[in-house]
Amino acid sequence: MTSEPMTQPETYPKTDETRKGKEAVIRIRDLYKSFGPVQVLRGFNLTLYERENLVVMGKSGSGKSVMIKCLVGLMDPDSGYVEVLGQEISGLGRQQLDQLRSDIGFLFQGSALYDSMTVRENLEFPLRRHREKLGNPKDTLPLVEEALENVGLAHAIDMMPAELSGGMKRRIALARTLILKPRVILYDEPTSGLDPITAKEIIGLMRRIQQKYGTASLIITHDVDCARVVSERILLLVDGVNYAEGSYAELAGNADPKVEAFFKK
């Protein structure tokens, strides 16, 4: 038998919540989501600050993907509050939500490139919907070239996805994410399926992107090495709640069995 969600207040007032002088760009409060009798999220909380790399770790089926879908408006929570870049998700219309998403980059686990399009065409695709954000450029080639240079693949502009390695596909997907100059990037298992050397390259690239563009990043990963290198803060999602939070060193040294389970090799 599952417990009922706690009664939520009618409104969650906006705050100028800061962490060491940084403004919050994502705020999730008391998030609940069930599927039939199964409670996936049971009062989950999260705050991401500007220019911060926050890693969320959780076992398969723990609710990480559900949380992300609620965050970008692809799924409605049962209750709770989600605010992105100062806007409450539940209060946005379709057009407003689409506009907000142009400020949120999303690196999908499987890269999600269009197989029938060249690399250049894949990168131009988001520009078709959001050209006005970048001033309606007549020539998009400089934007494509800049994005590819940022990930070290300028030479791949005319290649097809089938010609790319797994690591190259991940880089191209990141370039497509960067082309709209997002303020927040969501990474879904960025090193999944990659060999250790390529995974290390992707991790280094994530750090360089953050430093160059000042983005805030929310990183979903099972990769402990990725979490150690890229995170400024780690949040552990256990039993539908934010069970523990801290730096890698703080959590790796925690004697709680549920926390230890994430860092044992």
C-alpha positions as CSV (number, residue, x, y, z in Angstrom):
1,M,0.0,0.0,0.0
2,T,1.4,3.4,-1.0
3,S,1.2,6.5,1.1
4,E,-0.7,9.5,-0.1
5,P,1.3,12.6,-1.1
6,M,1.6,15.2,1.5
7,T,-0.7,18.2,1.1
8,Q,1.0,20.9,-0.9
9,P,0.6,24.6,-0.4
10,E,-1.3,26.4,-3.1
11,T,1.6,28.5,-4.2
12,Y,5.3,28.4,-4.0
13,P,6.5,32.0,-3.9
14,K,9.4,32.9,-6.1
15,T,12.6,33.7,-4.1
16,D,15.9,35.2,-4.9
17,E,17.5,32.0,-3.6
18,T,21.3,32.1,-3.9
19,R,24.2,29.9,-3.3
20,K,27.5,31.7,-2.8
21,G,26.1,34.6,-4.8
22,K,24.6,32.5,-7.6
23,E,21.0,32.6,-8.6
24,A,18.9,29.5,-8.8
25,V,18.0,28.6,-12.5
26,I,16.0,25.4,-11.6
27,R,13.9,24.9,-8.6
28,I,12.0,21.6,-7.9
29,R,9.9,21.4,-4.8
30,D,7.9,18.5,-3.3
31,L,7.6,16.7,-6.6
32,Y,5.3,13.7,-6.7
33,K,4.7,11.3,-9.6
34,S,3.0,7.9,-9.6
35,F,2.1,5.4,-12.2
36,G,-0.9,3.4,-10.9
37,P,0.1,2.1,-7.5
38,V,3.8,2.7,-8.0
39,Q,5.1,6.0,-6.5
40,V,8.2,7.0,-8.4
41,L,8.8,10.5,-7.0
42,R,7.7,11.0,-3.4
43,G,8.5,14.6,-2.6
44,F,11.7,15.2,-4.6
45,N,13.6,18.5,-4.2
46,L,16.4,20.0,-6.3
47,T,18.0,23.4,-6.9
48,L,20.4,24.1,-9.7
49,Y,22.4,27.3,-9.6
50,E,23.8,29.4,-12.5
51,R,27.2,28.2,-13.8
52,E,27.0,25.0,-11.6
53,N,27.5,21.4,-12.6
54,L,25.0,19.3,-10.5
55,V,25.0,15.5,-10.9
56,V,22.0,13.4,-10.0
57,M,22.7,9.7,-9.4
58,G,20.1,7.0,-8.9
59,K,19.6,3.4,-9.7
60,S,17.7,2.3,-12.8
61,G,14.0,3.0,-12.3
62,S,14.6,5.4,-9.5
63,G,12.8,8.3,-11.3
64,K,15.6,10.3,-12.9
65,S,14.1,10.2,-16.3
66,V,10.6,11.0,-14.9
67,M,12.1,14.0,-13.1
68,I,13.7,15.3,-16.3
69,K,10.4,14.9,-18.2
70,C,8.5,16.9,-15.5
71,L,11.3,19.5,-15.6
72,V,10.9,20.2,-19.4
73,G,7.1,19.9,-19.5
74,L,6.9,16.5,-21.2
75,M,5.1,15.0,-18.3
76,D,2.8,16.5,-15.7
77,P,3.6,15.7,-12.0
78,D,0.9,14.7,-9.6
79,S,1.8,17.6,-7.4
80,G,4.7,19.9,-6.6
81,Y,6.4,22.9,-8.1
82,V,8.9,23.2,-11.0
83,E,10.5,26.5,-12.0
84,V,13.0,26.9,-14.8
85,L,14.8,30.3,-15.4
86,G,12.2,32.0,-13.3
87,Q,9.2,30.5,-15.0
88,E,6.8,28.0,-13.4
89,I,6.4,25.1,-15.9
90,S,2.8,24.4,-15.1
91,G,1.7,27.9,-15.8
92,L,3.2,28.0,-19.4
93,G,1.2,27.6,-22.6
94,R,2.6,25.6,-25.5
95,Q,4.2,28.5,-27.2
96,Q,5.8,29.8,-24.0
97,L,7.1,26.4,-23.1
98,D,8.6,26.0,-26.6
99,Q,10.3,29.3,-26.2
100,L,11.7,28.3,-22.8
101,R,13.0,25.1,-24.2
102,S,15.2,27.1,-26.6
103,D,17.2,28.1,-23.5
104,I,17.5,24.5,-22.3
105,G,20.0,22.2,-24.1
106,F,19.3,18.5,-23.9
107,L,22.0,15.9,-24.7
108,F,20.1,12.6,-25.1
109,Q,21.6,9.3,-24.0
110,G,21.4,7.9,-27.6
111,S,22.6,11.2,-29.2
112,A,19.2,11.2,-31.2
113,L,20.7,12.4,-34.5
114,Y,18.6,12.2,-37.7
115,D,20.1,9.4,-39.7
116,S,18.9,10.9,-43.1
117,M,20.5,14.2,-42.5
118,T,24.2,15.3,-42.7
119,V,25.9,16.7,-39.7
120,R,25.3,20.2,-41.0
121,E,21.6,19.5,-41.5
122,N,21.3,18.0,-38.0
123,L,22.8,21.2,-36.5
124,E,20.6,23.5,-38.6
125,F,17.5,21.7,-37.6
126,P,16.9,23.5,-34.2
127,L,17.7,26.8,-36.0
128,R,14.6,26.4,-38.2
129,R,12.4,26.7,-35.2
130,H,14.3,29.3,-33.2
131,R,16.1,31.5,-35.7
132,E,14.7,34.6,-34.0
133,K,16.6,33.8,-30.9
134,L,19.9,34.4,-32.7
135,G,18.7,37.4,-34.7
136,N,17.4,35.6,-37.8
137,P,20.8,35.0,-39.4
138,K,20.6,34.7,-43.2
139,D,23.6,32.4,-43.3
140,T,23.6,29.7,-40.6
141,L,26.9,28.1,-41.7
142,P,29.1,30.2,-39.3
143,L,26.9,29.1,-36.4
144,V,27.3,25.4,-37.5
145,E,31.0,25.8,-37.9
146,E,31.4,27.4,-34.5
147,A,29.4,24.7,-32.8
148,L,31.5,22.0,-34.5
149,E,34.8,23.7,-33.6
150,N,33.7,23.7,-30.0
151,V,33.5,19.9,-30.0
152,G,36.6,19.4,-32.2
153,L,34.7,18.1,-35.2
154,A,34.8,20.9,-37.8
155,H,35.9,18.4,-40.4
156,A,32.8,16.2,-40.0
157,I,30.3,18.9,-41.3
158,D,29.3,16.9,-44.4
159,M,29.4,13.4,-42.9
160,M,26.3,11.2,-42.3
161,P,25.6,9.8,-38.8
162,A,26.3,6.3,-40.1
163,E,29.9,7.4,-40.7
164,L,30.5,8.5,-37.2
165,S,31.7,6.6,-34.2
166,G,29.8,6.5,-30.9
167,G,32.0,9.2,-29.4
168,M,31.7,11.4,-32.5
169,K,27.9,11.1,-32.5
170,R,27.9,12.2,-28.8
171,R,30.0,15.2,-29.7
172,I,27.8,16.2,-32.7
173,A,24.7,15.9,-30.4
174,L,26.4,18.3,-28.0
175,A,27.3,20.7,-30.8
176,R,23.6,20.7,-31.8
177,T,22.7,21.4,-28.2
178,L,25.1,24.3,-28.1
179,I,24.1,26.0,-31.4
180,L,21.2,27.8,-29.7
181,K,23.5,29.0,-26.9
182,P,21.3,27.6,-24.0
183,R,21.6,28.8,-20.5
184,V,21.0,25.3,-19.0
185,I,22.2,22.0,-20.4
186,L,20.6,18.7,-19.3
187,Y,22.9,15.7,-19.8
188,D,21.2,12.2,-19.8
189,E,23.9,9.6,-19.2
190,P,26.6,11.5,-21.3
191,T,29.2,8.7,-21.1
192,S,26.9,5.7,-21.4
193,G,28.0,3.1,-24.0
194,L,31.4,4.8,-24.6
195,D,34.8,3.3,-24.0
196,P,36.8,4.7,-21.1
197,I,39.1,6.9,-23.3
198,T,36.2,8.4,-25.2
199,A,34.2,8.9,-22.0
200,K,37.1,10.8,-20.5
201,E,37.1,13.0,-23.6
202,I,33.4,13.7,-23.3
203,I,33.8,14.6,-19.6
204,G,36.6,17.0,-20.4
205,L,34.5,18.6,-23.1
206,M,31.6,19.1,-20.7
207,R,33.9,21.0,-18.3
208,R,35.3,23.2,-21.2
209,I,31.8,24.0,-22.4
210,Q,30.8,25.1,-18.9
211,Q,33.8,27.3,-18.5
212,K,33.5,28.9,-22.0
213,Y,29.7,29.6,-22.0
214,G,29.0,29.8,-18.2
215,T,26.2,27.3,-18.6
216,A,24.4,25.5,-15.7
217,S,24.4,21.8,-16.2
218,L,22.2,19.1,-14.7
219,I,23.9,15.7,-15.3
220,I,22.1,12.4,-14.9
221,T,24.7,9.6,-14.7
222,H,25.6,6.1,-13.4
223,D,29.3,6.8,-14.1
224,V,31.1,7.4,-10.8
225,D,34.2,8.6,-12.5
226,C,32.1,11.1,-14.5
227,A,30.4,12.3,-11.3
228,R,33.8,12.7,-9.6
229,V,35.4,14.8,-12.3
230,V,32.5,16.9,-13.6
231,S,30.4,17.6,-10.5
232,E,30.5,20.5,-8.1
233,R,27.7,18.9,-6.2
234,I,26.0,15.5,-6.3
235,L,22.5,14.6,-5.3
236,L,21.4,11.0,-4.7
237,L,17.9,10.0,-5.7
238,V,16.8,7.1,-3.5
239,D,13.2,5.9,-2.8
240,G,11.8,8.8,-4.7
241,V,13.4,11.6,-2.7
242,N,16.7,13.5,-2.6
243,Y,18.3,11.2,-0.1
244,A,21.7,12.7,0.2
245,E,23.6,15.7,-1.2
246,G,27.1,17.0,-1.1
247,S,30.5,17.0,-2.9
248,Y,32.0,13.8,-4.2
249,A,34.4,13.6,-1.3
250,E,31.6,14.1,1.2
251,L,29.4,11.5,-0.2
252,A,32.1,9.0,-1.0
253,G,33.2,9.1,2.6
254,N,29.6,8.7,4.0
255,A,29.1,5.5,6.0
256,D,25.3,5.3,5.3
257,P,24.8,1.9,3.4
258,K,22.4,3.5,0.9
259,V,25.1,6.2,0.1
260,E,28.0,3.7,0.1
261,A,26.3,1.6,-2.5
262,F,26.8,4.3,-5.1
263,F,30.6,4.5,-4.6
264,K,31.7,0.9,-4.1
265,K,33.7,-0.6,-6.9
